[in-house]
């Protein structure tokens, strides 16, 4: 199957919102999804749809590498989504190098959620290569006016729309244990919030599907070139 690692260079970059949307996009065609949140300040089952959560107590910064290898077993049979805390990135990189993440026999992806103030980590690019993607959190859209990542064309970029700023609504969504799509059809949710959630999900879907289509085309061309040589 596959593993999707979600990371950033800082906290509050939008990883959780992207994961919520990504889960719902992938679940349209895939029922074998597991979400693992490696953050110490979040309780599994309180952030994402409970149908996809498993209560794995994983923290990259505090656990031995062999304890983390359960991710490889899960990723070989499921579509695994793993949230990497920003301050655990260096540990994650060491673990990924040790297990040779680029040669596991199933695809591993890294989605870097950016606020437009940091460069894509070069170590991640070295590890994941063509499977490294950029998620632009446009809640910080002003930052991206001067943001330059020339190696990321539109086929490797996903836009994460700014959602809501109301802390009460954010708390209700995060603690609802419901998929975001449930809020789109809930008349008790303010219309503006429903509209923004709808656009959030569909914008991520457009980006992810574009990446998938481009990757399939690239794989076919590589296969053709190999057989033509």
C-alpha positions as CSV (number, residue, x, y, z in Angstrom):
1,X,0.0,0.0,0.0
2,X,1.6,3.3,1.0
3,X,2.7,5.7,3.7
4,X,2.1,9.5,3.7
5,X,4.3,11.4,6.1
6,X,3.0,14.9,6.9
7,X,5.5,17.4,8.3
8,X,6.5,21.0,8.6
9,X,9.2,23.3,10.0
10,X,7.0,24.7,12.8
11,X,4.0,24.1,14.9
12,X,0.6,25.4,13.9
13,X,1.5,25.2,10.2
14,X,-1.7,23.4,9.2
15,X,-0.7,19.7,9.3
16,X,-3.8,18.6,11.1
17,X,-6.2,20.4,8.7
18,X,-4.4,19.0,5.7
19,X,-4.6,15.5,7.2
20,X,-8.3,15.9,7.8
21,X,-8.8,16.8,4.2
22,X,-6.4,14.2,2.8
23,X,-8.1,11.4,4.8
24,X,-11.4,12.3,3.2
25,X,-10.0,12.6,-0.3
26,X,-8.2,9.2,-0.1
27,X,-11.3,7.6,1.6
28,X,-13.3,8.2,-1.6
29,X,-11.5,5.2,-3.2
30,X,-9.7,3.6,-0.3
31,X,-11.1,2.0,2.8
32,X,-7.8,0.7,4.3
33,X,-6.7,4.0,5.8
34,X,-5.0,4.4,9.2
35,X,-4.1,7.8,10.8
36,X,-1.2,7.9,13.3
37,X,-0.6,11.1,15.2
38,X,2.9,11.2,16.7
39,X,2.3,14.5,18.5
40,X,2.4,14.2,22.3
41,X,-0.2,17.0,22.8
42,X,-3.0,15.3,20.8
43,X,-5.1,12.3,21.8
44,X,-5.7,9.8,19.0
45,X,-9.3,9.8,18.1
46,X,-10.0,13.4,19.0
47,X,-8.7,15.1,15.8
48,X,-9.6,12.9,12.9
49,X,-12.5,10.7,11.9
50,X,-12.5,7.9,14.5
51,X,-13.1,5.3,11.7
52,X,-9.5,5.8,10.6
53,X,-7.7,6.2,13.9
54,X,-5.7,3.6,15.8
55,X,-4.3,4.1,19.3
56,X,-0.6,3.7,18.6
57,X,1.5,5.5,21.1
58,X,4.3,6.7,18.8
59,X,6.6,9.6,19.5
60,X,9.7,9.8,17.3
61,X,11.7,11.8,19.8
62,X,11.3,9.4,22.7
63,X,11.1,5.9,21.3
64,X,13.7,3.4,20.0
65,X,13.8,3.1,16.3
66,X,12.7,-0.5,16.3
67,X,9.5,0.5,18.1
68,X,8.7,2.8,15.1
69,X,9.1,0.0,12.6
70,X,5.4,-0.9,13.2
71,X,4.8,1.9,10.7
72,X,6.4,-0.2,8.0
73,X,4.2,-3.2,8.8
74,X,1.1,-1.0,8.7
75,X,2.1,0.8,5.5
76,X,2.7,-2.5,3.7
77,X,-1.0,-3.4,4.1
78,X,-2.8,-0.1,4.5
79,X,-2.7,3.5,3.4
80,X,-1.0,5.0,6.4
81,X,-1.0,8.7,7.2
82,X,1.5,9.8,9.8
83,X,1.7,13.2,11.4
84,X,5.3,14.2,12.2
85,X,5.7,16.9,14.9
86,X,7.9,19.7,13.7
87,X,10.4,19.2,16.5
88,X,10.8,15.5,15.7
89,X,11.9,16.0,12.1
90,X,15.6,15.3,12.7
91,X,14.8,12.1,14.5
92,X,12.4,11.1,11.8
93,X,15.1,11.7,9.2
94,X,17.6,9.5,11.0
95,X,15.0,6.7,11.3
96,X,14.0,7.1,7.6
97,X,17.6,6.7,6.6
98,X,18.1,3.7,8.8
99,X,15.1,1.8,7.3
100,X,16.0,3.0,3.7
101,X,12.6,4.5,3.2
102,X,13.1,4.9,-0.5
103,X,13.5,1.1,-1.1
104,X,10.8,-0.5,1.0
105,X,8.8,-2.0,-1.9
106,X,5.8,0.3,-1.5
107,X,5.5,4.0,-2.1
108,X,6.3,6.5,0.7
109,X,5.4,10.2,0.3
110,X,6.3,13.3,2.3
111,X,4.0,16.3,2.3
112,X,5.7,19.4,3.6
113,X,3.1,21.9,5.0
114,X,4.6,25.3,4.6
115,X,3.6,28.8,5.8
116,X,5.7,30.4,3.2
117,X,8.6,31.4,5.5
118,X,10.8,28.3,5.3
119,X,12.6,26.4,2.6
120,X,11.8,22.8,1.9
121,X,14.2,20.7,4.0
122,X,17.0,19.5,1.8
123,X,17.3,16.2,3.8
124,X,13.7,15.4,3.0
125,X,14.2,16.1,-0.7
126,X,17.2,13.8,-0.7
127,X,15.2,11.0,1.0
128,X,11.9,11.2,-0.9
129,X,12.9,12.8,-4.2
130,X,10.0,12.7,-6.6
131,X,7.7,11.7,-3.8
132,X,8.2,15.0,-1.9
133,X,5.3,17.4,-2.2
134,X,4.6,20.9,-1.1
135,X,1.4,22.0,0.7
136,X,1.0,25.8,0.7
137,X,-1.1,26.9,3.7
138,X,-2.9,30.0,2.3
139,X,-4.0,31.0,5.7
140,X,-0.6,32.6,5.4
141,X,-1.0,33.5,1.8
142,X,0.8,36.9,2.2
143,X,4.0,35.0,2.9
144,X,3.8,33.1,-0.4
145,X,4.1,36.3,-2.5
146,X,7.9,36.2,-2.0
147,X,8.1,32.4,-1.5
148,X,10.4,30.7,-4.0
149,X,10.7,27.0,-4.5
150,X,11.7,26.7,-8.2
151,X,11.9,22.9,-8.0
152,X,8.2,22.6,-7.2
153,X,6.0,23.0,-10.3
154,X,2.2,22.9,-10.1
155,X,2.1,19.1,-10.4
156,X,3.8,18.8,-7.0
157,X,2.0,21.5,-5.1
158,X,-1.3,21.4,-3.2
159,X,-3.1,24.5,-1.9
160,X,-4.5,24.4,1.6
161,X,-7.0,27.1,1.8
162,X,-7.4,29.2,4.9
163,X,-10.3,27.9,6.9
164,X,-11.7,29.6,9.9
165,X,-10.3,31.8,12.7
166,X,-13.1,31.5,15.2
167,X,-11.6,29.5,18.2
168,X,-15.0,28.2,19.2
169,X,-15.7,26.7,15.8
170,X,-12.2,25.3,15.6
171,X,-12.6,23.6,19.0
172,X,-16.0,22.2,18.0
173,X,-14.6,20.7,14.7
174,X,-11.5,19.3,16.4
175,X,-13.4,17.6,19.2
176,X,-16.4,16.4,17.1
177,X,-14.8,13.1,16.1
178,X,-16.5,13.6,12.8
179,X,-15.2,13.9,9.2
180,X,-15.1,17.4,7.8
181,X,-17.7,16.4,5.2
182,X,-20.3,16.0,8.0
183,X,-20.1,19.8,8.6
184,X,-20.7,20.6,5.0
185,X,-24.2,19.2,5.2
186,X,-25.0,20.2,8.8
187,X,-27.5,23.2,8.7
188,X,-26.5,24.0,12.3
189,X,-23.0,25.0,11.1
190,X,-22.8,28.6,9.8
191,X,-23.0,28.8,6.1
192,X,-19.7,30.6,5.7
193,X,-18.0,27.7,7.6
194,X,-19.7,25.1,5.5
195,X,-18.6,26.8,2.4
196,X,-15.0,27.1,3.5
197,X,-14.9,23.4,4.6
198,X,-16.3,22.4,1.2
199,X,-13.7,24.5,-0.7
200,X,-10.9,23.2,1.6
201,X,-11.7,19.5,0.9
202,X,-12.2,20.0,-2.9
203,X,-9.1,22.2,-3.3
204,X,-7.0,19.5,-1.6
205,X,-8.7,16.8,-3.8
206,X,-7.9,18.7,-7.0
207,X,-4.2,19.0,-5.9
208,X,-3.9,15.4,-4.8
209,X,-5.7,14.0,-7.9
210,X,-3.5,16.2,-10.2
211,X,-0.4,14.8,-8.5
212,X,-1.7,11.2,-8.9
213,X,-2.5,11.7,-12.5
214,X,0.9,13.3,-13.3
215,X,2.7,10.6,-11.3
216,X,0.9,7.8,-13.3
217,X,1.8,9.5,-16.6
218,X,5.4,9.9,-15.5
219,X,5.6,6.2,-14.5
220,X,4.1,5.1,-17.8
221,X,6.7,7.2,-19.7
222,X,9.5,5.8,-17.6
223,X,8.3,2.3,-18.3
224,X,8.0,3.0,-22.0
225,X,11.5,4.5,-22.1
226,X,13.0,1.5,-20.2
227,X,11.5,-0.9,-22.7
228,X,12.5,1.2,-25.7
229,X,16.1,1.5,-24.7
